[in-house]
Structures are given as structure tokens and as C-alpha cells.
Amino acid sequence: MKWRQVKKGGACFLAFILLILSVQLVKTSSEHDPYKILGVGRSASQTEIKRAYKNLAKEWHPDKNKDPKAEEMFIKVSKSYEILSNEERRSNFDRYGQMDENQPFGQSQHQGFRGFHNSFYFDESFFHFPRSRDFADSKYLLHHAQFNSDVLPDSHKRPYLIKVTSEWCFACIHIEPVWKETVQELEPLGVGIGIVDLGYERRLANQLGAHRAPSIIGLVNGRVTFFHQAVVREHLRQFIENLLPQRLVEKITDDNYLAYLDNWHAENKPSVVLFDQVPVVPLLYKLTAFAFRDYVRFGYVDQGDTHNTRLLRQFNINTYAPTMLLFKEDTEKPVDIIQARGMKRQIMDEFVSNNKFLQVPRLVNQQLFDELCPVKQFHRRRKYCVLLITGEEQAFLPGNKAFLDFASANKKEVLRFAYVYQRQQQPLCLIKNIFRGQCASVVILERRSQAGKVLYRSVSGGWNGSEEDKYRLHEQLELLQKDPTYLSSDTTLPELNNEMAPMFLIQWMNAAYDYILQIYDDLLYSNWREMMPILSLIFSALFILFGTVIIQAFSEPGETKPRKPKPKEQPQAEEDASSRKDFVEVTELTDITYTSNLVKLRPGHINVVLVLTNASKTALLRKFAKEVFSFSGTQTLHFSFLNADKHRHWMPSLLRSATDVMQSEGHSDEDEESSDYTGHVLALNGYKKYFCLFRPVFTGDDPNDSSSETSRGSSRATSIEVHHKLDRLGLWMERLMEGTLPRLRVPAWPALEETINNSSTES
């Protein structure tokens, strides 16, 4: 009897425990339901989910809401939106209640128990155990998309210190005090901080190569480096300092300061010099130098060194507080000075960013050109670039110095002064009639589009630095500010050459050094999981190499002799390869395809037609396909060619019908009949009855060479001459896509059959 009562009491107690677990399970599942957290239904659209997330994020943001539960609620809202905004994760949750993409299907992440026979499993929230993640670190949490879109590009301006952690990581709890102290010290200096949770961001952890917690990672220039020392604040600080490039800051003394300041011309950068009393360069200064290394040169002077007395005396440096001097073209007098005992990162950034460029910098790449002369966005933000096109020879130095003096005396917000070397920047020669031998020229230009379209006006008379030249330039700048339409000419500039780009051999050596350094680091710390692909590649290469040697060693001598190719088949193969249109499909305009490809072409579609002859067909088609290949993906463009030997009267008939253009250019019918149209390209809009015309431009032939002139129907034209006829066709296609080409209207398209009949009658 007593045994039955005990058994009955035990069953009641077990039922009571199961009831509590069931209630807790229902409560936990409802608390972690992303639909209920965001307050949307299961059939809600992405627009509704996004709108609900924005409203809740504003409401529960810890900076705006002082509720103690605001941080926890903000994390729940962010995690819910992360699940529902991804269709795959949302589908997994709808089917299985799955919230973590790495968890096996059919198992809920917050499931309270796994079955009676598999023993009990309690969720951590049931007993409210402390979690290893501190909610104060929620602003440092990194997600996969955010890391690739924000952190990776930003690592080229500042280093990042990333901690990899997870829930129930007891080792993470031990390093937490040191981590917090390090963050409080390094973050004000400009070091980026990040935290990756292995449980929630397994994909990001795999990308970083972190497979255990805790791990600490350094990220600079997109390169990942693991921290392998004891987690001490001094070690972490030194770890960040070692990640930075070695020669960011140059030590300045009395012996080398003149050479350092005079080097502005070669590097095309201003110079910053910091005076301080510590013998080692401060980390704050190194981080500032890393952020602005592409714009400014940085030097450091130890005030306590006895070899710097002349330097301190010349610039009258106060030894009681750190001092920063910024020099530009004038090496004897700094253009800006800052002195403060508590030097902060914000003060340094503002000081350097306001002086990123010289008074008159040299345009050495397209990025510098974009920053100095930005594209006009609004009328009030219009910027004019006053550009001196000069040379590197000694004869140009007086004129360059006079241009610098003029720019220093005419500092205005709307004007930017710069200069280029004509020999280094040949693309600027597209601006015609500017550079004349030993006489430099000045151009005033305004950029209108990212594609390179500019409005410009050249200053007449050239530039030699005389007072008359300065007065003439000042007068034209005054007229420009009164009347923006003063810039009457327009052109399209290609991208500038990058004069500062390292040689290919140097780039290859730097990449090889980083690769070898990474392999050494992996071998030193036995990171075999990341090393397996590299080792597999090395062993595969060795196996193939030795296998080939062994096969050649044991093979018979007769088998190693190469077979001679058949002499008759090789030319035929080369001819087939040369006659193929490898890049884009081009059809011929005949009496069959003429109506469908032109006359009845669908609205909005354009047919780009190349005019050629039998002699120039192979060379022109190959060049034409390469030039228009980048535009072949456009659905509204079609590409064809017209044989002028078969239809030699079609082009004159077409041009004769555009009466307004023919009268303005002064062409007669006889001239059109006798002209050579080989290499002409037409963009034909069959529906609106207009066309745009490209005429061949010879950029590589000698103008005095009479052999380069090709008559109509001549079969003696060399492949080199025909090849040059389609130079700059790519620029013409860009203007066609922009809609800036002139359009020639025609009342009706000439019939192709009539041109055939006329041709046969005359012959």
C-alpha cells in the first residue's frame, strides 16, 4: 500500500515537472517568435516587415530608450528582422521553427526538452544562468553582410580588433575584463572594434577562419591575422601596432629634415611633422598616418634628442606640448600649426583633412582628379578646375612657379588649381590645340558626368608666367563666375594614367611576401584546418611534376618525338580562326534582312551598321567586334555590316536624303558618289527615321605617308591601315548610349534593291 502511494506520488511529481516544462517551452517559443516580436503576421510582405523593424528599432534603440530592457529588446528585434528578411531563413522557421541557419532541420533552437527517453534538456533561460555575452557589447556585433560591405573597405583606413566568442564560453569570461580595458584604450585612438558570435554568425566565422572561441583577430587592408600571445592589454596594443605598415612615419633630425620637406615635389603630397618629447612614435600618430597615407607624408621629431636642436630653434617649437606643423610647397614656413597637450584623434583628423592637397597639386591619377574636380551636382556646388598643361623640362620651371604664385593669390572656394605633365598624361591631349611645343597652356574646365564629359575653354596666348598672362587669366576667371556659359567647348576625357602605380614585378613580390608570411604563421601555430587546401595544392603540384618526369624517363624515345603538323591543314585552321567573329554576332544587311533589321525595326531599338568592302572585311569585322563587345549585352542594340562593293550607292543615297546636314557641311552629290565609306559606322533608328554617323579617325598613321590613303574599292589597303579606321569607336559608342551624338533625320530609308539595280546598270 505504501509502495503504491509512493509510486503514485512520484508519478504526480513527474507530471508536475513535465507540466512546468511544457509551460516554459510554450513561453520560451513565444518569446523567440520573430513574427510576434516584430508584431506582423505570417503572411506579411517584406515591405511590412521592414517598416515594422524600423519603427521598433527607433523605439528600442539604447541611445534613445533608457529602459533597462531596451538593449535586450533591441537585439531581439534585430535578430528577428535578420531571420524574416532572408527568404531561406524565414522558410526554415515557418517549417521547423528553426532560427539558426547552422542548426539541423526539424530541431528548434529553443526547444525545451528532447523527449522523455533521451533525458531532460533545460533551456538556459529556464534557470536564468548568466550569458557570456555582455549586452554593452551589442553595438560591436558584426554580421556577415555588414562585415563585407562596411568593415572590409574601412580596414584600409584603420585597423580592426575582432573578438570571436560564443555562449557558455567560460574562457571568454576570463578575458572579458582585459578586453574591456583594451577597447576603452584603443577605440578613442581610432581602432575599429568588432565581436563575432560563433552561434549566430557561423558563416562570418568561417570566412575569418575562426573555428573556436575565444579568438582575437586583427584586420588591416583586408588581411586577417590571429593573435597568439597571452591576453594582456600591452600585448594587444603591440599587436595592433605590428599590424600597421613599417614605414608610415619617418624619423626627422637636423640632418635629413631639408631633404624630407623638399621631397613634396616627387611624392606630390603635403608634409606633416609632429614634435613630441617621447622617443617612440605615439600609436595615435601612427593611426592618423595610416588613415591619410594616400594624401599626406608624416614625420616625427623627438624633442629630447640632442640631434634636433637646430630644428627646434628654426621653427620655434614649444617643448611643453606636442606640436604639429604642416608644410606644402613652401618648405620654410608652415601653412598650419596645431599645439595641444591632450592631442585627440578628432583634432588630428580635422587638421590633416583640411590640408590634404598641395596649393597646386599635380594630377597623377583619376582618383585625385575626381576629388579635386568633382562632378557638378547642384548649381551652387559648381567647381571649376584651372589646369596647367606643362612639361618637366627646365624651360617650364619659371612658368610653373608663376602659376603657383597666381593660385596662392586667388584662393576661392569655386576654383581648384592643378597641373599635369603632358608627356605623362597623354589622354588630356584629346583637348585639341592646347599644348604647343615649349609653351605651356592653361585650360578652365568643369566636369559634367562620371563618364568623362567636360566643358572647357582654353586661355588664349599660352602661358609663360608673365604679368600679361596673369592678367588675362584673372580676367577670364572673373567672366566665368559672372556667366557660367562662358565654357563653350565640350569633350569626353578618358581615364587618367596612374603615375604612382607600382610596377608589376613589385606588386607580385609584395603579394608573394604576404602569402609566404601567412603560410609561415599557419605553420608556426599549427593551424592545420586552414593549411589543408594549401598543402593539398603543394602535394598535387609535386605529384604532377615528379609523375611527368618518371613517365618521360621510362617512355621509349620514339614516343617522345612530337608529331609534325600537316602543312595543308594549319593555314586552313588559321584562316578559320581569323574569319570567326569571336566576340559578338554581326549579321550582313542584304535584300532579305534589310526590311526586318532596319525598316521595320521595333521602337526603341537601334542597328549599328559597319560599312566595309571585300578587301577590308576580315580586319574590320574583327576590330568592330572587339570595340562593341562591351555593349553587346544591351537588348536594344543590333549589329550588322553593309558591303559597299555590293551596295555602293546606298550610303550616298542616305546622306543625300539628310539635306540639312549635307548643306551645312557643303557636300555635293558628286563628292558623296566618289567618297570612300570603308570604316564608317552608322547607328540607325528605323522607327524614328534618324541615324548617327561615325567617321574613321586615323590616330596611328603618318599624315605625310601617301600610302595610308585608301581609295574607294581599293584592295591594296594594308591590314594596319584598315585596323586604325575604327580607333575611338568605343568612345563614340559611349556617347551613343548617353544620347549626346547629333542625329541626322531622313524622310524615308532608301531601298536596298534600288541600289543593286543602279549598280548593275552603271556597270
Secondary structure, DSSP 8 states (H G I E B T S, - for coil): -HHHHHHHHHHHHHHHHHHHHHHHHHHHHHHT-HHHHHT--TT--HHHHHHHHHHHHHHH-TTT---TTHHHHHHHHHHHHHHHTSHHHHHHHHHH----TTS-TT--TT-S-S-STT-----HHHHT---SS-GGGGGGB--HHHIIIIIHHHTTTS-EEEEEE-TT-HHHHHHHHHHHHHHHHHGGGT-EEEEEETTT-HHHHHHHT--SSSEEEEEETTEEEE--S---HHHHHHHHHHHS-TTSEEE--TTTHHHHHHTHHHHT--EEEEEESSSS--HHHHHHHHHTTTT-EEEEEETT-GGGHHHHHHTT--TTS-EEEEESS-SSS-SEEEE-SS--HHHHHHHHHTT-S-SS-B--SHHHHHHHS----SSTT--EEEEEEE-SSGGGHHHHHHHHHHHHH---TTEEEEEEETTT-GGGGGS-S--BTTBBEEEEEEE--TTSEEEEEE-TT-B---HHHHHHHHHHHHHHHH-GGG--EEEE------TT---HHHHHHHHHHHHHHHHHHHHHTT-HHHHHHHHHHHHHHHHHHHHHHHHHHHS-HHHHS-----TTHHHHHHHHHHHS--SS--EE--TTTHIIIIIT--TT-EEEEEEE-TTTHHHHHHHHHHHSGGGTT-TTEEEEEEETTTSTTHHHHHHHH-HHHHHHHT--HHHHHH---TT-EEEEETTTTEEEEE----SSS-TT-GGG---TT-S---HHHHHGGGTTHHHHHHHHHHT-S--EE-SS---HHHHHHHHHHH-
